[in-house]
Amino acid sequence: KPNTNLGVMASQQQHHPVRRSKAAATGRSAAVERRNLLTVCRFSVKTLLDRSCFETIDDTSPEFTNFVSILENILSHKMKGTASWFGYESPRSFWEYIRVACNKVPHNCIRSIESMENVPSSRAKGRAWIRIVLMEKRLAEYISSALRDIRITRRFYEDGAIMQGEEGVLLADTLIGLNTIDFSFCLKGEALDGSCPAVIDYTPYLKFVQSADSISSDEEEMRTMGSSGSESSTPDKTATAASIFTEQSSLFSKCKRFEQKYRMALEQKGYLEELVRLREAQLSEAVSRNKALEQGLADTHLTHTLEKQQLEYIILELQDQLLILKSYCIYFLSVKTIFTLYPTIIHSNWKSVCCFEHL
């Protein structure tokens, strides 16, 4: 009989490299997906920062709509489903994870969102949460607090999810820049419709930027064309083409410099606004403490005033009692003096009084 085990082992050895290559390709595609989502999120945050310099960000802004779609896709990336009775997994909303993981955030808005009557579905509650924390300037704080609870994060997400790896920390760092924007939302209407899917629009981020190598190659090509066509063209045309190209390249370099300066100024503006916000918070806290101290001082002054009035009343009563005691003392001293100086007269008078009473 032929040895069939050797054939099976050989076939398995032939299939193992295929499986490994498929697994490696899957891992690379997952890494590319995570990187693309984070890159688009970073672009979206920069777009919101640029737009906030000119107008207020609300639900009508297309930049904000795209940002919410990107954030929903990131928070829903490789989220585990809930197992049903029939063995199938139904998809979850990221609100279920946020509701559990961010419950320990101080002064959180979880309960208020749960009690909203016009937000019935889980996805709508998640969208309401995004808008509320953006208006509170605490989105990065909530995400960081959720990532610190590793046990709950592993319970809701599969391996390779953005919230499971280092990309989650990068996401929280990226969202800090949104604390400098003043958002204004209305938590009613179609914006919180849970039936609408979160679709990302990639067209605003697809922009052609000419690199320095490309510019140099274009310049060489223009020079070559000028030298080759010098025989058939006039020197004036060649000089005009070269000057036009030089002017275009100089304008392009100036535009790049202005863009870099604008971005630097915008970053400094965001930093200063965040610093001003922190100083305003510290100032408001100091003002509240000062008011509390002033109120305590006023209460202490009122208490001291009441105690002073009570003590003055007690002093007046003691003075009256002292005057009465003095009058009694003077009376008894006078009586004693009389008895001491005139004892016989008082005794005879006393006898006469007693006889008169006897009669």
Secondary structure, DSSP 8 states (H G I E B T S, - for coil): ---HHHHHHHHHHHHHHHHHHHHHHHHHHHHHHHHHHHHHHHHHHHHHHHHHTTS-B-TT-HHHHHHHHHHHHHHTTTB--EE-TTS-EE---HHHHHHHHTTTSTT-SHHHHHT-TT--SHHHHHHHHHHHHHHTT-HHHHHHHHHH-HHHHHHHB-TT-GGGSHHHHHHHHHHGGGGGS-B---SSSGGG-TTS------GGG------HHHHHHHHHHHHHHHHHTTTTS-HHHHHHHHHHHHHHHHHHHHHHHHHHHHHHHHHHHHHHHHHHHHHHHHHHHHHHHHHHHHHHHHHHHHHHHHHHHHHHHHHHHHHHHHHHHHHHHHHHHHHHHHHHH-HHHHHHHHHHHHHHHH-
